[in-house]
Amino acid sequence: MTEAEAKKKIQKLSEELHTHNYRYYVLDDPEISDQKYDQLMRELESLEKEFPYLKSPTSPTQRVGGAPLDKFKKYTHHLPMLSLNNAFSEEELEDFDARIKRFLRTTGDIEYVVEYKMDGLAVELVYEKGKLSVGATRGDGIEGEDVTQNIKTVHSVPLELLRKFPKRLEVRGEIFMNAKDFKKLNEERQKAEEPLFANPRNAAAGSIRQLDPKITASRHLDLFCYGVGEIEGEKFETHWETLHVLKKYGFKINPTSQRCQGIKEVSTFFQKVLTTREKLPYEIDGVVVKVNDIPLQKRLGEIAKSPRWAIAYKFPALQETTVIKDILVQVGRTGALTPVAILEPVHVGGVEVSRATLHNQDEIDRKDVRIGDTVFIQRAGDVIPEVVKVVTSKRTGKEKKFKMPIHCPVCGSQAVQDPDEAVARCVGLACPAKLKESLIHFVSRSAMDIEGLGRQWIETMVDQKMIHHFSDIYKLTKEKVLALERQGEKSAQNLIGAINASKKKPFEKFIYALGIRHVGENTAKLLAEHFQTLEKLMKATQEELEQIHEIGSIMAESIYDFFQDSKNVEEIKRLLAQGLSFIKTQKKSGIFSGKTFVLTGTLPTYSRDEAKKMIEDHGGKVSSSVSHKTDYVLAGTDPGSKLTQANELKVSIISEDDFKKMIKAS
Ligand code: IVH
């Protein structure tokens, strides 16, 4: 066979095999027998062997999985992969609908699309010129892992798109494992005396993150697509249209998705799913509700990391009863003492639970929880399991009351409770528990993201007095790690590699990693955007901090105090001396960049929230009171005293019309 002939034949066989694969795995409607399929595949394999340079990375033969990897490369998503806010009751669902209507200043029914919330893991698939180029995990939403090799082994993932396709397409969906395959996998693992997977989601996640793609290929994973990321050369008007076009490209879309007119129809859909979910061949943990109209989605935008236009309506929390064997006290990063119930292990919705939080002494008293009690415990979504109530009819009289200690159970220092706080905190400066938790926070994924440096490592290293400060992590060497544990060369090497790789991080991640009280990921981002450099942040006064919209006085005080503490300053210096550097956080730029607005009165068409979003989207800030720092007062009808103040301070007063013109002119 000549090269030209081989090329033609390979192309024909590939096309046929892609189509048959699609018919079998996506449509569940094969046209040829398995034998015939295997025969075509063998034919293609032998041609590719003979002409290896004609083999395409998206050939149907690539589904078996190639050579194992050492580690995964990181992949930065072009658009962040957001997460969803949850609703746990009808009331919370109605609140979501009401919020949307208020934001959009409308009273009419909103059209929603409802979909199953698949209990698996989110991935993004990138197609360039119709061919799969990258498959990545969600990771922290900004950066995930490149698991392309493994994604290719999932038969319902098209390696090449079927129809006329956009130049570049990012598709998002959920990888999951069917209940039957999960059961079979665990049975096999039990026979082989391998640890079992707790639930199908863990099995799916574990399988997609295998370094050896042959293992992934053996796991029978599946994928439902539910959205898109960035697209070049195509535009959708509604979410419903997106789903249908994705289907035409060859993706598997969950056929149970529906359109609903208004929130009542959403609720009816949810009630129906509640009764049928048990019979499904896969696990779901709720229903995702999305505004159908894409221009409306854009207007609504997002808050923090979740869209305003979608919500996960979760199934009610699962409850089980079990016995409290003991109550221990855990010491957190901020020194907070939390009572934890140690339970007779019990399965709650497929996950084994052996601990549940009791929150604080007030909660223990209110529920009258005692050691030895039989209790209901509850697990809702990813939340820490909690004790709901005591089954008092099971009391024998031998139960023991519990009292929170007045000293830290780890370092023995005093535990002090602020009058306006529910918890007591350990005041010990050198408390090893606080140190461990702070270090675990410091290295965690949302902070410095040091892969492989988990709780166990940290605990051993602190116990062995190898690390006393964050900066000690950067002084670790391969030799020190090897001396510590019965660890292989390779894992020690990987650990040092991961530590070095974390030396350059986005500024906001570093701020978050410091563990300043009340400073979560969001606030860290605000601080990074506002101050741009560590030097400026460290010098900020309380007043300056409070100027930042969304930072209140408690937070400002806590941030200020943190940087006033000489121990903290010394530690930051030590970190910098270890070569840490930061990637600057981009300031939102736009026509209102550096401008502060105050809103007053009722605007003709925008709600307050929407006006605020438009200002922020164009780089501006909204403040609640008029001062000499205010640049514009955006005034509607019935403006009140803010207008008088604006007049007194000679601040420009603009109408919604002026405002719209300013944006249009930009
Ligand atoms: S939409 C902005 N749709 O839920 C929209 N997510 O908390 C973000 N998930 O990471 C996601 N089924 O892993 C969407 N039909 C569905 C989903 C779904 C499962 C997961 C996904 C995501 C998480 C959001």
Residues whose N, C-alpha, C, O or C-beta is under 5 A from the ligand:
A	BS01	IVH	L82 S83 L84 E115 Y116 K117 M118 L121 A122 E174 Y226 V288 P307
